[in-house]
Structures are given as structure tokens and as C-alpha cells.
Amino acid sequence: MAKLTVDNVRHRFDAAPPSAAIHAVGPTGFSLSDGEFLAIVGPSGCGKSTLLRLVAGLIAVRDGRITFDGDPVTGPSPRRGMVFQQPALFPWLTVERNIAFGARFRSLSRTTASQLTEELISAVGLEGFEAFYPSALSGGMQQRAALARTLAGGPDLLLLDEPFGALDQQTRGKMQVWLAGLLAERGISALLVTHDIEEAAFLADRVLVMSGRPGRILRDMAIDLPRPRAARIRTEAGFVATKAEISAALEV
């Protein structure tokens, strides 16, 4: 059974007058399997982020159906952890306390929660920065802390809304390598929205290509590249060809 199923979903943003309403998404659908990394690319304004928020439960599904592990998505859940483009850390909390906050809805003892926080700080490479506040961190470090906070909630599915879009190219590339390794190690499924074709090709097992608004899935492309993917794959012929195929699909 698919981990996530989006079935014939469409979404409109109502307005006054009604003629100004925006048909943002669909009808469209796709599925995501356990442990799979799926990326969605499409032109600006095509409804990628709206679709991700529907999956997250941040926007109510009014037309169509979204299920996670067979259950309808009716609202947010820590099992579907969301990471935004901006880290959105609590500025008054240290790195350690920000990450610990992610586990607040889990029935963990204080000792277990503390051990989990330490483990995640190590996993995202922030040892030595536990007592730092977000304002003292670089953009990449802030995003690693935000990812760790989301992972502390114990998600089975990570929802990523252009999480590295605000970073410089060099930092973004390093973060992509780091994220791929972390999710593979932990067996977490992921759904990524991005405008970056190279990022989609590097991270994903499959890439969904969306049309212009109202966004529909035009292509479902398997990425036939070996894992683990090191940074050097970006210059290899197979990777370059994959990027070209995705780019061509976007231009249809």
C-alpha cells in the first residue's frame, strides 16, 4: 500500500467577487511509497506549495482525497513533518531547546527526549552549538536546526518546501548531500517542492512535473541514477541527461 495517496485533488482559493477566485491545483493525483523520495517541479505559481500544504493538512482538502497510511488527511500531524524555505526557529530558544521543542507531542520520558535531542544535534552536525541562539548561526546551520526540530517529532514523511532556496549555491549543494544521506540512513520518506531542476534530479527517486496553474501532474519520471549520490555525479553524463529530460518536460 502506498504511504501517501493524492487522488483527484483540486483546490480553489475563494475571493470576493467570486469571479476573482483562483483555481490553483488540479484535478491531479499521485502516490508515494514507503522510503521513497519524491520531488515536484513546475513553473512559478503553478500550485506546488499549495499541493504540499494540502498534503501537510495546513489547507483543508475540499475536493478529492488525500490519504496517509490509508487514513484521510484532515489536519496537520507530526507524522508528516513540514520544513519551510525559511527556518522559522524560535529566536528566544537555543539550538538545543529549539530541537527539543520538536518532540513535545511525543510520549517520551525526559531522559529519552534529552537523548533524542543529543542524537539529532549530532546527526545534523551542530555539536558545540547547542547553547547558541538562531541569530548567531549561518543560514545553512539554521536550516539544519529546523530539520532536526522536525525530525524530533518522529515523522514518517518529511515535507520540504524549497528548504534550501534561500541559501547560496555552494551551501545548497552541501545541504543536499547531507539531507540525502540523513534520510537514507533513517528510512524516512520525503516529498520535496522545488524550482531547482538539479536539486530534484540529485535528491529524488521520482520527479513529478507540474503544469502551469491550475497545477496538474504532466509527467512522472523515475530517476535512474545510483545511490548514494555524491556531489561529483552532477558532472556525469547520466545526470546531465536527466536534468535535460526534466527541463524538456517543463517546456511542454
N, C-alpha and C positions, 0 to 999 in steps of 0.2 A: 504494500500500500504506500502511496506517495506521502511524504512528510507534509507537504503543502500542496493544496489544490486550489487554483483560482478558476472558477467556472462561470463563463458567460457574464463577466462583471462589467458594468458600466457605471460611470459617475458623472453627475452634472452638479455644477455649483449654481445654486439659485441666485436670482438677483431681482431687483425692482427697477424697471418693469421686467416681467418675465422674459421679454424678448432679448434682454441683456444676459440671460443665463448662459453659462459656458459649459458645453459638453466636453469634458476633459478626457475621459477614458472610455474606451470600449464601444461595443462589446468585445471582450478579449478573455483569454484564459491560457493557463499553462500549469505545469506541475513541477515539483522539486522533490527529489528523492533524499533519503536519509544520508547525510555525509556529503552531499553534493554542494558545489559552489556554482551559483548561477548569477550571471551578470545581465543587466538590462541596459542597452544603449539606445539612443534616439535623439532626434533634434531637440533643441531648446524649446520648452513649453509644450512638449508632447504628452505630458502626464505621467512621466516616470516616477517622480516623487509622490504624486497623488496615489499612484498604484501601490507604492511602498507603504504609504501611510494607511491605506486600506488593509494591507496585509498585517500591519502592526496593530490595527484596531484603533488607531488615532482618528480615523474617519469611519463613520458607520457605513456598512455595506447596505445599500438600499435596493440595488438591482443586481441580481446574480448571487453567487455564493462563494465564500472562501472558507475552506476547512483546513485545520491543522491537526494532524494525527487523527483525522476523522471527525473532529468536533468543530462546529461552526465558530468562526472568529466573530465575537460580539464586543470585544473591547481589548485594551492593552493587557499584556501578560508578560511577566519576567521570562517566561519560556521563549518568547520572541523578543529578544533584546535589540533595542534600536540605538544606532550610533549616527550622529548627525555630522554635517560638514564642519560646524564649529563645535569644539569640545564641550561647551556648556557645563564646565565644572563649577562647583560651589566655591567662589573666591575666598570665603571665610574659613574653608576647611583645608587642612593639609592634604598632600597626596595620599597619605595613609588613611586618613579619615574619609576622603572622597571615595576611595576604593572600598573601604569597609561599609560605606553607606549603601553600596550596591547589593549587599547581602541582607539588608534589613527585613525583607519579606520572606526570607527562608527560615525554617525552624532549625536554626543552628545554635549550639551552645556558644557561650562567649569564647571558650577556648578554640572550638572548631572554626568560628568566624575569624578569629585572630590568625589562626594557621592558614586559612584560605587567603586572607589579605596578604600575608607574607609571601605565600606561594605565587600569587598574581603579581606582586611587586617585582619578584624575581623574574617571572615569565615575561614581563614586558620591559625588563632591563632598567628598572628605576631604583635599584638598590642604592642607598646613600642619599636619596631624595625624598625619603618618607616624610620628613618634617618640613619640606618646602611647600609654599603656597603656589597656586597656579600661576600667579603673575611673575614668579621667578623662573618659570620653565619656558623652554622653546616651544614653538608650535607643534613640532613632532612629539615632544615629550608630553605636552598637554593631551594630544590625541591618544597616545599610548595609555595615559592615566584614565582617559574617558573609556577606552576599550576595556581596560581592566575592571573599571567600575561596572560596566555592563556584564562582563563575564562573571563577576562576583554574584550576579543574580541567578546564575546557573542556566543560561539559555540553551535550548536545543537548536535554535535558529537565530543567527545574527543578521540583522537588517542594517545595511550600510548605505547611507545617503551621501554619496560623494565624500567619504570621510577624509580624503587626502587632497581635496580640491583647493584648499587654501594654502597648501604647502608648496615650497619651491621644488623644482623638478628633481634635484638630487635627493632631497629628503623624502619626497614622494616615492621614488624608486626604492629606497631603503625600507620604507614602511611597508611597501607592497611585498617585498621579500619576507620581511618579518611576519606580516599577517598571514601569508600563505603557510609558512611553517608552523605558526601557532595553532591555526585552525586544523591543519592536518594532524598535528600531534594530539589535539583534544577531540577530534572527530566531530566537530561542530559544523552543521550545515550553514550556508550563507547565501544571502540574496543581496546583490550589490547593484545600486543605481549609479551610473557614471556617464559622463560625456567623453571620457578618455578611452579611445579605442585600444590603445596599447595596454592600459590598465586592465580592461576587460579581458583581452587576449591572454595576458600574463596570469591573472588570478583564476579565471573561470574554467569549469568543466564544460559549460554550455553558455552561449551568448544569445540572448533574445534581442532582436532588432525591432524597435517600435516605429510605427508610422508617425507622421505629424498629427496634431490634435484633430479629432479625438484619437488618443493613442490606442493602437491595436498592435498585436504581435504579428509582424510580417514574416520573420524568419526565426527558426530555432536551430542554431548552429552548434554542433559538437566541436569542441576544441581538441584536436588530436595532437596534443603535444605532451611529451613525457613529463612526469613528476618525479622528484621535486624539481621546480623550475628555478634555476639560478639566474642572476642578473645577465649573465653572458648570453642567454638564449635570445635576448632582444635583437641581436645582430645576426642570428642564424636564419637561413633561407626559409625554413618552415614557419618560423614566427612572422617574418616579414610577409609571407604569402597569406597567413591567417589574418593579419591586420588589413591587407589589401582586400580580402574577401568580405570582411566586416564592413569596410569603408564602401565597397561597391554596393552592398545590400542597403546601406543607409542612403545611397544616392538614387535608389529606385523610386 
